[in-house]
Amino acid sequence: MADCVDIVDVPATEVWSRLAADASSVLIDVRTRAEWMFVGLPDISALNRRAWTIEWQSFPDGRVDPGFAEKLSTLLDETGVAKNAELFFLCRSGARSRSAAAAVAGVGYTRCRNVADGFEGPLDAAHRRGRVAGWKAAGLPWRQG
């Protein structure tokens, strides 16, 4: 059962290092198309890689895609990603990606990780994201969608 899986949080800078060190690892951005377009995307092109994009929830209704794990599993299988490859799941702040990682672990992937604090992290004192923690705040490469 996916809910019982222990998903480890990995700081964004460590995710970058692991992606650089292991060509079989994959960064999977599970935010919505609107977020990719208007907030930005992690840019791992310096590592000769790209972040995979697949929505965990739809926009604007926020419904979780019940076929998410199976769809992603098919894509991973079709591109030769092994069940033991390290998979890093990313969302805005780390909540959706944790759920997505657990769902994919539930279909047999053994090294599903959550990018701690996600792409934008928590709100700062001025109620803005992207400044306190997460991919953007760590100064990691990103691009506008």
C-alpha positions as CSV (number, residue, x, y, z in Angstrom):
1,M,0.0,0.0,0.0
2,A,1.5,3.3,-1.1
3,D,0.5,5.2,2.1
4,C,2.7,2.9,4.2
5,V,5.9,3.7,2.1
6,D,8.5,5.8,3.8
7,I,9.6,8.5,1.3
8,V,12.8,10.3,2.1
9,D,13.1,14.1,1.8
10,V,16.3,15.1,0.0
11,P,17.4,18.8,0.0
12,A,17.4,20.4,-3.5
13,T,21.1,20.9,-3.6
14,E,21.7,17.3,-2.7
15,V,19.2,16.3,-5.5
16,W,21.3,18.3,-7.9
17,S,24.5,16.5,-6.8
18,R,22.9,13.1,-7.0
19,L,21.5,13.8,-10.5
20,A,25.0,14.9,-11.6
21,A,26.6,11.7,-10.1
22,D,24.1,9.2,-11.4
23,A,23.0,9.3,-15.0
24,S,20.2,6.8,-14.3
25,S,18.5,9.1,-11.8
26,V,15.4,11.1,-12.9
27,L,13.9,14.4,-11.8
28,I,10.1,14.3,-12.1
29,D,8.1,17.5,-11.8
30,V,4.5,16.7,-10.8
31,R,3.1,20.2,-10.7
32,T,0.5,21.5,-13.1
33,R,1.0,22.8,-16.6
34,A,0.0,26.2,-15.3
35,E,2.8,26.1,-12.7
36,W,5.4,25.0,-15.3
37,M,4.3,27.8,-17.6
38,F,4.0,30.7,-15.2
39,V,6.3,29.7,-12.2
40,G,9.1,28.0,-14.1
41,L,10.8,24.6,-14.5
42,P,14.0,23.2,-13.0
43,D,16.7,23.4,-15.7
44,I,19.1,20.4,-15.5
45,S,20.4,20.9,-19.1
46,A,23.9,21.6,-17.6
47,L,23.8,17.9,-16.6
48,N,22.7,17.0,-20.2
49,R,19.3,16.0,-18.8
50,R,15.7,17.3,-18.7
51,A,13.2,17.2,-15.9
52,W,10.2,15.0,-16.7
53,T,6.9,16.7,-16.4
54,I,3.7,14.8,-15.5
55,E,0.8,16.3,-13.5
56,W,-0.2,14.6,-10.2
57,Q,-3.3,16.8,-10.0
58,S,-5.2,18.5,-12.7
59,F,-5.7,22.3,-12.9
60,P,-8.0,24.0,-12.0
61,D,-10.0,21.3,-10.2
62,G,-7.1,19.8,-8.2
63,R,-8.2,16.2,-8.8
64,V,-5.5,13.6,-8.4
65,D,-5.0,11.6,-11.5
66,P,-6.0,8.0,-10.5
67,G,-3.8,6.6,-13.3
68,F,-0.7,8.7,-12.4
69,A,1.5,5.8,-11.1
70,E,0.6,3.5,-14.0
71,K,1.2,6.3,-16.6
72,L,4.5,7.2,-15.2
73,S,5.5,3.6,-14.8
74,T,4.8,3.0,-18.5
75,L,6.8,6.1,-19.5
76,L,9.7,5.0,-17.3
77,D,9.6,1.5,-18.7
78,E,9.4,2.7,-22.3
79,T,12.6,4.8,-21.8
80,G,14.5,2.1,-20.0
81,V,14.4,3.5,-16.5
82,A,15.0,0.6,-14.1
83,K,12.7,0.0,-11.1
84,N,15.7,0.7,-8.8
85,A,16.7,4.0,-10.4
86,E,16.6,6.9,-8.0
87,L,13.5,9.0,-8.8
88,F,13.2,12.5,-7.4
89,F,9.7,14.0,-7.2
90,L,9.2,17.7,-7.2
91,C,6.2,20.0,-6.7
92,R,5.7,23.5,-5.3
93,S,6.5,22.8,-1.6
94,G,6.9,19.1,-1.2
95,A,3.4,17.8,-0.3
96,R,2.1,16.7,-3.7
97,S,5.4,15.3,-4.7
98,R,5.6,13.2,-1.5
99,S,2.2,11.7,-2.4
100,A,3.2,11.1,-6.0
101,A,6.5,9.4,-4.9
102,A,4.5,7.1,-2.6
103,A,2.1,6.2,-5.4
104,V,5.0,5.3,-7.7
105,A,6.8,3.3,-4.9
106,G,3.5,1.4,-4.6
107,V,3.9,0.1,-8.2
108,G,7.4,-1.2,-7.5
109,Y,9.9,1.6,-7.8
110,T,12.3,1.2,-4.9
111,R,14.1,4.5,-4.7
112,C,11.5,7.2,-4.8
113,R,12.6,10.5,-3.1
114,N,10.8,13.7,-2.4
115,V,12.6,17.0,-3.2
116,A,12.5,18.7,0.2
117,D,10.6,22.1,0.1
118,G,9.9,21.6,-3.6
119,F,10.4,24.2,-6.3
120,E,9.3,27.2,-4.4
121,G,9.4,26.2,-0.7
122,P,7.2,27.7,2.1
123,L,5.9,31.2,2.3
124,D,8.3,33.8,3.7
125,A,7.4,36.6,6.2
126,A,6.0,38.6,3.3
127,H,3.9,35.6,2.1
128,R,5.9,34.9,-1.0
129,R,7.5,31.7,-2.1
130,G,10.8,31.0,-3.7
131,R,12.9,32.8,-1.1
132,V,13.2,30.6,2.0
133,A,13.8,27.1,0.8
134,G,13.4,24.8,-2.2
135,W,14.9,24.6,-5.7
136,K,14.7,28.4,-6.5
137,A,15.9,29.6,-3.1
138,A,18.9,27.2,-3.3
139,G,20.0,29.1,-6.4
140,L,19.7,26.0,-8.6
141,P,19.1,26.5,-12.4
142,W,15.6,27.1,-13.6
143,R,13.9,28.6,-16.5
144,Q,10.6,30.2,-17.3
145,G,8.1,27.7,-18.8
